[in-house]
Amino acid sequence: MKKKTTMKIEEIRKILDGNKVILNGKHQYIRPDDTELEMMGTTTISGMLPKEWMAAWAGKEAVKALGYFDEIDGEDNAPEKQVLMEKLAEISKLTPAQFYSLLKDSKGAHARKSKEARDFGTEGHNFLEKWIQAKIKNTESPKMTGEKWLDSALGKAIEWMEANVSEYIASEAIVCDLDNNIGGKLDLLARLKDKALSVIDFKFAAHIGADYFVQTAGYIEQLRWLGIDDPKWKRIILRLPKTETLIEYDKKKRVSVRVPNEFEVCEVRTSLEFDISTFLHLREAGRWWNYSKRFTNY
């Protein structure tokens, strides 16, 4: 077996620049040839893993729109109780038709919350892309967004990168595996100060999920397909908090508690080869799922 060697930065950039797969306005990856084979996105594939918390979260957001709140241990929850009383007074005056309309609107609360989170993440990602491009081109860094909490989170990410990255290779680079019809766009490909070639992913989320491990492995699988490999691969997830605190459930005390929501660095420790294998099996599951829709009525 041929020993892997450290690739030069210029060689890696040349390969990435030569990739002709494009991402259109509908967030679809388009092959460079004339075939109409459907490409599946990396996040779509990793997103097929079960999220056990999602159903409970969606239900909770629905009732929060009607006045529900988490009772936090050690807090009087006075503001939340006031909102609850106001919502109750409002509901008591509604006609059946108006109340039904309110219930219908509450069903979509989780979707609205999710959109707000995506908008926050998009703004953050856009800034980081500009900041990294400035590092690559050796130009002036962009100004911060002006949003206090977002800028605080971005500042922590920048501080970590300045301390750990030796070379910024590519930002928002499109990768692919045309044999398996997979496309993806990674946040950052960089060489760390310990010489490891690293896929670095920015997550504006409350927690780090196992699907992120598979997602980052998927990027490496596609980089390998393109001819980019490294003997010291690392996968780094930088979690940027969206709020100052998080509400979590203490299973021992059986109460909800408020905890600090802090910037988090996660070096993925699961087996890269196992994660890549899982990623490719999920791709096949996705292929079957799309195929099976021809035989169902939903």
C-alpha positions, -999 to +999 in steps of 0.1 A: +000+000+000+014+034-010+022+057+019+002+089+020+023+120+017+015+156+027+001+175-003+012+210-012-013+238-007-010+249-044-017+213-055-049+211-034-062+245-046-056+235-082-077+203-078-105+223-061-105+250-087-107+223-114-139+208-100-167+217-124-197+207-102-219+238-095-244+246-069-275+263-083-300+287-067-322+258-056-293+243-036-289+215-061-256+202-072-253+199-109-229+175-127-205+189-153-215+162-179-247+158-198-262+132-176-293+139-155-283+117-126-295+132-094-268+144-070-275+143-033-261+169-010-238+160+019-260+176+046-290+159+031-273+125+035-260+131+070-294+146+079-310+111+073-297+100+107-325+100+133-329+131+155-347+118+186-351+153+201-368+168+171-404+157+176-404+168+213-388+201+203-414+208+176-443+200+200-427+223+226-424+252+202-461+248+193-473+251+229-448+279+237-467+299+211-498+294+233-480+305+265-461+275+277-426+281+293-399+261+310-400+264+348-363+271+356-350+258+389-341+288+412-360+314+391-394+329+397-403+329+360-423+362+365-419+375+330-430+342+315-460+339+338-471+374+328-470+364+291-490+333+300-517+354+317-519+378+288-521+349+263-549+333+284-568+365+285-565+369+247-576+333+241-607+337+264-620+364+241-616+344+209-644+329+188-641+292+180-630+301+145-604+325+158-591+300+183-588+273+156-568+298+135-545+304+165-540+266+169-533+263+132-507+291+135-491+274+165-485+243+144-459+263+124-440+277+154-412+253+150-407+261+114-405+298+121-380+292+149-360+271+126-360+298+099-348+324+125-319+301+134-310+296+097-310+333+092-287+338+122-264+310+109-264+324+074-253+358+085-225+342+106-214+319+078-213+348+054-190+368+077-167+339+083-164+332+045-154+369+039-129+368+068-113+335+056-111+348+020-093+379+034-068+356+051-063+336+019-058+367-003-040+387+024-065+416+023-082+436+049-106+417+072-143+426+070-160+446+097-180+427+123-217+424+119-227+449+147-249+424+164-234+420+199-240+383+206-232+372+170-200+392+170-190+376+204-194+341+189-176+350+157-148+365+178-143+332+196-141+313+163-116+338+149-095+336+181-094+298+178-084+298+141-057+324+147-042+302+174-045+268+155-045+274+117-013+277+099-027+280+063-062+287+051-066+267+019-102+271+008-135+285+020-170+274+008-153+250-016-175+226-036-165+190-034-180+159-051-180+122-057-194+117-092-193+079-089-219+081-061-235+114-073-227+133-042-220+170-038-211+192-009-197+226+001-174+226+031-169+256+053-131+256+056-102+234+045-071+243+064-037+231+075-033+232+112-001+242+130+004+205+138+005+200+100-028+181+098-050+188+069-084+196+084-120+200+075-134+227+098-172+231+101-190+260+117-222+252+135-246+278+149-264+253+171-273+245+207-255+212+207-231+191+186-249+162+170-235+128+158-247+137+123-219+163+122-194+135+125-208+118+094-211+151+075-175+160+080-164+125+070-185+129+039-165+159+029-133+140+033-147+111+012-154+136-016-120+152-012-104+118-016-125+112-047-111+144-061-075+132-053-069+152-021-058+131+008-036+134+039-020+110+065-032+132+094-068+141+086-086+160+113-122+170+116-130+200+137-164+214+146-166+249+159-200+254+177-209+291+178-237+298+204-268+316+193-279+326+228-262+336+261-277+306+280-293+272+274-321+255+292-313+219+299-331+192+319-312+178+349-322+141+349-310+135+385-329+165+400-357+162+375-358+200+369-349+224+341-318+245+347-302+274+329-266+269+319-240+291+301-240+286+263-203+287+255-183+285+224-173+249+218-145+232+199-150+195+190-123+174+174-142+145+160-129+112+176-151+086+159-134+064+133-130+083+100-133+051+079-163+039+099-180+073+095-172+074+057-187+039+054-218+051+073-220+082+050-220+060+019-245+036+032-268+066+041-263+077+004-277+043-007-306+046+018-314+080+003-312+066-032-338+039-022-360+065-004-363+086-036-369+054-056-396+042-033-416+074-036-428+062-070-448+035-053-464+055-025-492+081-023-475+105+001 
